[in-house]
Amino acid sequence: MRVATWRGGSEITIDTVPDPRPAPGQVLLKVHSSGICGTDIHKTQGLFPGIPPEVLGHEFVGPVVEVGEGVDPKLIGKNIACTLNASCGECQSCMTWSAMHCEREPRLAGGFAEYVIVDQRQVHIVPNSLDPETAAMTEPAACVISTLNMLGEIEVGCDALVVGGGLLGLLTVGVLKLRGVGRIILSEPNPTRLSMGRQFGADILNDPTEVDVVDLVNDLTDGHGVKIGVEAVGVPELVANVSKMIRPRGNLVLVGVSPQGSALPVDLYDFHYKEITMSGAFGAGDAFGEALETLPNLNLAGVVSGRFPLERTAEALQISSSGTGVKYMIAPHD
């Protein structure tokens, strides 16, 4: 089969490797769609840990074409989406924190390929009502949901600010609206992404290059700030900016992943005085199944900005990094 291999920097090669065969407890998946994640791009930019050579891609979906010993053969032909690791369910991390912290099972990538082997414990069957391309966005949706779940019960009718209108930001807007948040402000300079905020439930759209978002939030909240402030880009300077717009006893939520080694850029006196809580989550946590159930309740029309064959993976990564669209897919069999 063919795979797109990251060789370091922006170098991607298309290689032929032996066809995989599932071992006991494994299934073989034919990749229909594999989403390009920001962490895939950040690896090629040296902003996220990664050791080449590596086949990137962890947001994939497709039909099962073969199963190993001990796996129900009824899975063959069903579209599945997969968590990033199998999760043993027995170690302290699995039982105490989340599946993403499993101490025994390695995390999985490899979706930029024609076929992928996964453990049956990673498998989530995609309902017939959900098209495969949309189902490929289950993992980023799970990342958002896992992060918001850490807030506990959300105050119905409260104000929220989401900075960043990429897929994670838009999904955050949508999930917050589903959970009863009242007024949601989306701040994003890209006009295409910003306008898409409406279909996810954003009430106020802000282009920060035209209207200062701090002034906007102060005007809308009589200077108190929002209950929930979300940074969905992964830029420390934006984290600092969002922290200034949170009301007393509010929440600063990190959905975007800042580069490894980033310093905490906030005014700690302000945090103490205003009693702000800051939280983030490690990937999808235990929210993958919940995300698969949530996606049909979100309007994802037009979110996928392009599909690329495997041979154009390097180009797809470059275009995705430019921020011109929202979500790009690698389609190895198109």
C-alpha positions in Angstrom: 0.0 0.0 0.0 1.0 3.7 -0.3 1.7 6.0 2.6 2.7 9.6 3.0 5.7 9.8 5.2 6.9 12.9 7.0 10.7 13.0 6.8 11.3 16.1 8.8 10.6 19.8 8.2 8.1 20.1 5.3 9.4 17.0 3.4 6.8 14.4 2.6 7.5 11.3 0.5 5.0 8.9 -1.0 6.2 5.4 -0.2 5.1 1.9 -0.9 5.1 -0.4 2.1 3.9 -4.0 2.6 0.1 -4.4 2.9 -0.8 -4.7 6.6 -2.6 -7.7 8.0 -4.5 -7.6 11.2 -3.2 -9.6 14.2 -5.5 -11.0 16.8 -7.7 -8.3 18.3 -7.0 -5.9 15.4 -9.0 -4.6 12.4 -7.9 -3.3 9.0 -9.5 0.0 8.0 -9.6 1.3 4.4 -9.1 5.1 4.9 -12.0 7.1 3.4 -11.0 10.5 4.9 -8.2 11.6 7.2 -8.4 15.1 8.5 -5.3 17.4 8.7 -4.9 18.4 12.3 -3.1 21.5 13.6 -0.7 19.2 15.4 0.2 17.5 12.1 1.2 21.0 10.7 2.9 22.0 13.9 5.1 18.9 13.8 6.4 19.9 10.4 7.1 23.4 11.8 8.9 22.1 14.9 6.2 23.4 17.2 4.9 20.1 18.4 6.9 17.0 19.5 7.4 14.5 16.7 10.2 12.2 15.5 10.5 11.5 11.7 10.0 9.4 9.8 6.4 9.2 10.7 3.1 8.7 8.9 1.0 11.5 10.2 -2.8 11.7 10.5 -5.0 10.7 13.4 -8.4 11.9 12.4 -9.4 9.1 10.1 -12.5 7.1 9.2 -13.4 4.3 6.8 -14.8 0.8 6.4 -13.4 -2.3 8.0 -12.1 -4.6 5.3 -10.5 -7.4 7.4 -10.5 -8.5 11.0 -8.0 -10.5 13.1 -8.7 -13.4 15.3 -11.1 -12.7 18.1 -12.8 -9.8 16.4 -16.5 -10.0 15.5 -16.5 -10.4 11.7 -19.8 -8.5 11.6 -17.6 -5.4 11.7 -16.5 -5.9 8.1 -18.1 -3.3 5.9 -19.0 -0.9 8.7 -17.5 2.6 8.8 -15.5 3.2 11.9 -13.9 6.1 13.6 -11.1 5.5 16.1 -9.7 6.9 19.3 -5.9 7.7 19.4 -5.1 4.8 21.6 -6.6 1.5 22.6 -6.7 2.3 26.4 -6.1 -0.7 28.6 -8.7 0.5 31.1 -6.8 -1.0 34.0 -3.8 1.3 34.7 -4.1 4.2 37.2 -4.2 6.8 34.5 -7.1 5.1 32.6 -9.1 4.6 35.8 -8.3 8.0 37.4 -7.8 10.5 34.6 -8.7 9.5 31.0 -8.0 7.1 28.2 -5.6 9.6 26.7 -3.3 9.2 29.7 -3.1 5.4 29.3 0.3 4.2 30.6 0.4 0.9 28.6 -1.0 1.6 25.1 0.8 3.9 22.6 -1.0 6.7 20.8 -1.8 6.1 17.2 -1.2 8.1 14.0 -0.9 6.8 10.4 -4.0 8.0 8.7 -2.3 9.5 5.7 -2.2 6.0 4.2 -4.4 3.8 2.1 -5.0 1.4 5.0 -4.6 1.5 8.8 -4.4 -1.2 11.5 -6.2 -0.4 14.7 -7.0 -2.3 17.9 -10.6 -3.3 18.3 -10.7 -1.4 21.5 -10.3 1.9 19.6 -13.2 1.2 17.3 -16.4 3.3 17.3 -19.0 2.4 14.7 -20.2 5.4 12.7 -24.0 5.6 12.5 -25.5 5.4 9.0 -26.9 8.9 9.5 -23.4 10.4 9.6 -21.4 10.6 6.4 -17.8 9.4 6.6 -16.2 12.8 5.9 -18.1 14.4 8.8 -17.3 11.4 11.0 -13.6 12.1 10.4 -14.1 15.2 12.5 -15.0 13.1 15.6 -11.6 13.4 17.2 -11.3 17.2 17.1 -14.9 17.4 18.3 -14.0 15.1 21.2 -11.0 17.3 22.1 -13.4 20.3 22.4 -16.0 18.3 24.4 -13.4 16.8 26.7 -12.1 20.3 27.5 -15.6 21.8 28.1 -16.5 18.7 30.2 -13.8 19.8 32.7 -15.9 22.9 33.4 -18.6 20.8 34.9 -22.1 22.2 34.7 -22.2 25.3 32.5 -24.1 28.4 33.7 -27.2 28.6 31.4 -27.4 32.0 29.7 -23.9 33.2 30.5 -21.7 35.1 28.1 -18.8 33.4 26.3 -15.9 34.5 24.1 -14.2 32.2 21.6 -11.0 33.5 20.0 -10.1 31.6 16.8 -12.5 30.5 14.1 -10.7 27.3 12.9 -12.5 24.0 13.3 -11.8 23.8 17.0 -13.1 27.3 17.6 -16.2 26.7 15.5 -16.9 23.4 17.2 -16.4 25.1 20.6 -19.1 27.7 19.6 -21.4 24.9 18.6 -21.0 22.8 21.7 -21.3 25.9 24.0 -24.6 26.8 22.3 -25.9 23.2 22.7 -25.1 23.5 26.4 -27.1 26.6 27.0 -24.6 29.4 26.8 -26.4 32.6 26.0 -24.4 35.2 24.1 -21.4 33.9 22.2 -18.8 36.2 20.7 -16.5 34.7 18.0 -13.3 36.7 17.3 -11.5 35.7 14.0 -9.8 37.8 11.4 -10.4 35.5 8.5 -13.8 36.6 6.9 -14.7 33.1 5.7 -14.1 31.5 9.0 -15.8 34.4 10.8 -19.0 34.2 8.8 -19.2 30.5 9.3 -19.5 31.2 13.0 -23.2 32.1 12.5 -24.1 28.5 11.5 -22.5 27.2 14.7 -24.4 29.6 16.9 -22.2 32.6 17.4 -24.3 35.7 18.2 -21.6 38.4 17.7 -18.9 38.2 15.1 -15.7 40.2 15.7 -12.9 40.9 13.2 -10.1 41.9 15.7 -8.3 43.8 12.9 -11.3 46.2 12.7 -12.7 46.3 16.2 -10.6 45.7 19.4 -12.1 42.6 21.0 -11.3 43.8 24.5 -13.3 47.0 23.9 -16.1 45.0 22.4 -16.3 42.7 25.4 -16.2 45.5 27.9 -19.0 47.3 26.0 -21.2 44.2 25.9 -20.7 43.2 29.5 -20.6 46.6 31.2 -16.9 46.0 31.9 -17.5 42.8 33.8 -16.2 40.3 31.2 -17.4 37.0 30.0 -18.0 33.9 32.1 -16.1 31.6 29.7 -13.2 32.8 27.6 -11.8 30.2 25.1 -8.5 30.4 23.3 -8.8 28.1 20.3 -5.7 28.9 18.3 -2.7 27.9 20.4 -0.9 31.3 20.6 0.3 32.3 24.1 -0.2 36.0 23.4 -3.9 35.3 22.6 -4.2 33.4 25.9 -3.0 36.4 27.7 -5.5 38.6 25.9 -8.4 36.3 26.6 -7.5 36.2 30.3 -8.1 40.0 30.5 -11.7 39.6 29.3 -13.0 37.1 31.9 -15.3 38.1 34.7 -14.7 37.3 38.4 -15.0 33.6 39.0 -14.9 32.9 35.3 -13.1 30.3 33.3 -10.2 30.6 30.9 -10.3 27.5 28.6 -7.4 26.3 26.5 -8.7 24.5 23.4 -5.8 25.5 21.2 -2.5 23.8 21.9 0.4 26.3 22.4 3.9 25.2 21.4 5.9 23.0 23.8 7.8 25.2 26.2 5.4 28.2 26.1 5.5 30.2 29.3 2.3 31.1 31.1 1.7 34.6 29.8 -1.0 35.8 32.2 -1.1 38.3 35.0 -1.2 36.0 38.1 -2.3 38.8 40.4 -5.3 39.3 38.1 -6.1 35.6 38.2 -5.9 35.6 42.0 -8.0 38.8 42.5 -10.7 37.7 40.0 -10.7 34.1 41.1 -10.3 32.8 37.6 -10.0 29.1 36.8 -7.9 28.0 33.9 -8.3 24.5 32.3 -7.2 22.5 29.3 -7.6 18.9 28.3 -5.3 16.3 26.8 -6.8 15.4 23.4 -10.1 13.6 23.3 -10.0 12.3 26.8 -13.0 10.0 27.3 -15.3 12.0 25.1 -15.0 10.2 21.7 -18.3 8.4 21.9 -20.0 11.6 23.1 -18.5 13.5 20.2 -19.8 11.0 17.7 -23.3 11.5 19.1 -22.9 15.3 19.1 -21.8 15.8 15.5 -25.3 15.3 13.9 -26.5 18.2 16.1 -24.0 20.6 14.5 -24.2 22.4 11.2 -21.0 21.4 9.5 -22.0 22.4 6.0 -19.0 23.9 4.1 -16.5 23.2 6.9 -14.4 20.9 4.7 -12.5 23.3 2.4 -10.8 20.7 0.2 -9.9 17.0 -0.3 -6.5 16.0 -1.6 -5.3 12.6 -2.9 -2.4 11.0 -1.0 0.1 12.2 -3.6 -0.7 15.8 -2.7 -0.3 15.5 1.1 2.6 18.0 1.2 0.6 20.6 -0.7 -2.4 19.9 1.5 -0.4 20.5 4.6 1.0 23.8 3.2 -2.5 25.0 2.2 -3.9 24.0 5.6 -1.2 25.9 7.4 -2.0 29.1 5.5 -5.3 29.4 7.4 -7.3 30.2 4.2 -9.9 27.5 4.8 -11.3 25.6 7.8 -10.7 21.8 7.4 -8.8 19.8 4.8 -8.9 16.1 4.2 -6.5 13.5 2.8 -8.5 11.0 0.6 -6.2 8.2 -0.2 -8.6 6.4 -2.5 -10.2 9.3 -4.4 
